[in-house]
Amino acid sequence: MKLDFTIDSNNFDMAGEASSTVKRTLAKLGVSPPAVKRAAVAELDEASCIIVPQGISIEEATLEKAREKDIAVLSTKLGTYEICWRLHEVL
């Protein structure tokens, strides 16, 4: 299955419709709601990676979706604030 969307720059209505379609499709395939949300947000934001803080375990469905989209998944024991601050200092 492949979903393909063309979204004009700054057209948030089109982006919202695409995101809703992705979420509905993943839900119909039995992917858990948290995994759907993470994958949809990462894809919509054209994320280079997903950073999972505080050593939180990652559902296999989330990892599979990330692999499909060629999005790296990074995990850290650091808290959200700490990892954001460190990234801010580097960027």
C-alpha positions as CSV (number, residue, x, y, z in Angstrom):
1,M,0.0,0.0,0.0
2,K,1.2,3.5,-0.8
3,L,-0.4,6.8,0.1
4,D,0.9,9.8,-1.8
5,F,0.0,13.4,-1.1
6,T,0.9,16.7,-2.8
7,I,0.6,19.5,-0.3
8,D,1.0,23.1,-1.3
9,S,3.4,25.2,0.9
10,N,1.6,26.5,4.0
11,N,-1.7,24.8,3.1
12,F,-2.6,23.5,6.5
13,D,-6.0,22.3,5.4
14,M,-4.4,20.0,2.8
15,A,-1.8,18.9,5.3
16,G,-4.5,18.1,7.9
17,E,-6.5,16.1,5.4
18,A,-3.4,14.1,4.4
19,S,-2.6,13.4,8.1
20,S,-6.2,12.3,8.8
21,T,-6.1,9.9,5.9
22,V,-2.8,8.4,7.0
23,K,-4.2,8.0,10.6
24,R,-7.4,6.4,9.4
25,T,-5.6,4.0,7.1
26,L,-3.1,2.9,9.8
27,A,-6.0,2.5,12.3
28,K,-7.8,0.2,9.8
29,L,-4.7,-1.8,9.5
30,G,-4.7,-2.4,13.3
31,V,-1.8,-0.1,14.3
32,S,-2.2,1.3,17.8
33,P,-3.3,4.9,18.2
34,P,0.0,6.1,19.9
35,A,2.0,4.5,17.1
36,V,-0.3,6.1,14.5
37,K,0.2,9.5,16.0
38,R,3.9,9.3,16.2
39,A,4.3,8.1,12.6
40,A,1.8,10.7,11.3
41,V,3.5,13.6,13.0
42,A,7.0,12.5,12.0
43,E,5.9,12.1,8.4
44,L,4.0,15.3,8.2
45,D,6.9,17.2,9.7
46,E,9.3,15.5,7.3
47,A,11.3,14.5,10.3
48,S,14.9,13.2,9.9
49,C,14.5,11.1,13.0
50,I,12.3,10.3,16.0
51,I,13.9,10.8,19.4
52,V,12.4,8.7,22.2
53,P,13.3,10.1,25.6
54,Q,13.5,8.5,29.1
55,G,14.2,5.0,27.9
56,I,10.6,4.6,26.8
57,S,10.0,1.3,25.0
58,I,9.0,1.7,21.3
59,E,6.2,-0.4,19.8
60,E,7.2,-2.6,16.9
61,A,4.5,-1.0,14.8
62,T,6.2,2.4,15.3
63,L,9.6,1.0,14.4
64,E,8.2,-0.7,11.3
65,K,6.5,2.5,10.1
66,A,9.7,4.4,10.7
67,R,11.6,1.9,8.6
68,E,9.1,2.1,5.8
69,K,9.5,5.9,5.7
70,D,13.3,5.7,6.2
71,I,13.1,7.7,9.5
72,A,15.7,6.9,12.1
73,V,14.5,6.1,15.6
74,L,16.9,7.2,18.4
75,S,16.4,6.3,22.0
76,T,17.9,8.0,25.1
77,K,17.6,7.7,28.9
78,L,17.7,11.5,29.0
79,G,14.5,13.4,29.8
80,T,12.7,15.4,27.1
81,Y,13.8,18.8,28.5
82,E,17.5,17.6,28.7
83,I,17.6,16.2,25.2
84,C,15.9,19.3,23.7
85,W,18.3,21.6,25.5
86,R,21.3,19.6,24.2
87,L,20.0,19.7,20.7
88,H,19.4,23.4,21.0
89,E,23.0,23.9,22.0
90,V,24.3,21.9,19.1
91,L,22.0,23.5,16.5
